[in-house]
């Protein structure tokens, strides 16, 4: 279900890029085109509904008595509002660091894969860093829950 939703969103995105740029990569042109291309990834699409349903079904299978649930999923879930509030503070720095380390576009050290690796790496590192930060701040007695939520 997740793969089907991802395929729907990706196909819509790539069709827009292909239509406007003729399949020439990396894409050159006004930044405003990116907003039009991202329409399939908006929250009200069928692809997003499929992916969200897949994640919900997956997380429903995780039992509340397991070690993963108690030590990782539950604390991160409790700190999720704080993570939402502060994720952009770390994301910009991590993204800039990866861009400096790997290069940009096809001129980067990974060629055509440089940008996708930077995006996924920045997302994963930012999520992990913000999760650890938010969980630790939330554990500060008396004020932690007030700061993080």
QUITAWO-V630240 format. One record per backbone hydrogen bond with DSSP energy under -0.5 kcal/mol. CO is the residue of the C=O (numbers start at 1). NH is the residue of the N-H. If there is no record, write none. Layout:
co->CO nh->NH
co->CO nh->NH
This chain:
co->1 nh->5
co->2 nh->6
co->3 nh->7
co->4 nh->8
co->5 nh->9
co->6 nh->10
co->7 nh->11
co->8 nh->12
co->9 nh->13
co->10 nh->14
co->11 nh->15
co->12 nh->16
co->13 nh->17
co->14 nh->18
co->15 nh->19
co->16 nh->20
co->17 nh->21
co->18 nh->22
co->21 nh->24
co->23 nh->25
co->30 nh->33
co->31 nh->34
co->31 nh->35
co->32 nh->36
co->33 nh->37
co->34 nh->38
co->36 nh->39
co->37 nh->40
co->38 nh->41
co->39 nh->42
co->42 nh->45
co->45 nh->49
co->46 nh->50
co->47 nh->51
co->48 nh->52
co->49 nh->53
co->50 nh->54
co->51 nh->55
co->52 nh->56
co->53 nh->57
co->54 nh->58
co->55 nh->59
co->56 nh->60
co->57 nh->61
co->58 nh->61
co->59 nh->62
co->61 nh->63
co->63 nh->66
co->66 nh->70
co->67 nh->71
co->68 nh->72
co->68 nh->73
co->69 nh->74
co->72 nh->76
co->73 nh->77
co->74 nh->78
co->75 nh->79
co->77 nh->80
co->79 nh->83
co->80 nh->84
co->81 nh->85
co->82 nh->86
co->83 nh->87
co->86 nh->89
co->86 nh->90
co->87 nh->90
co->87 nh->91
co->88 nh->92
co->90 nh->94
co->91 nh->95
co->92 nh->96
co->93 nh->97
co->94 nh->98
co->95 nh->99
co->96 nh->100
co->97 nh->101
co->98 nh->102
co->99 nh->103
co->102 nh->109
co->104 nh->107
co->105 nh->108
co->108 nh->111
co->110 nh->113
co->111 nh->114
co->113 nh->117
co->114 nh->118
co->115 nh->119
co->116 nh->120
co->117 nh->121
co->118 nh->122
co->119 nh->123
co->120 nh->124
co->121 nh->125
co->122 nh->126
co->123 nh->127
co->124 nh->128
co->125 nh->129
co->126 nh->130
co->127 nh->131
co->128 nh->132
co->129 nh->133
co->130 nh->134
co->131 nh->135
co->132 nh->136
co->133 nh->137
co->134 nh->138
co->135 nh->139
co->136 nh->139
co->137 nh->140
co->140 nh->144
co->141 nh->143
co->143 nh->147
co->144 nh->148
co->145 nh->149
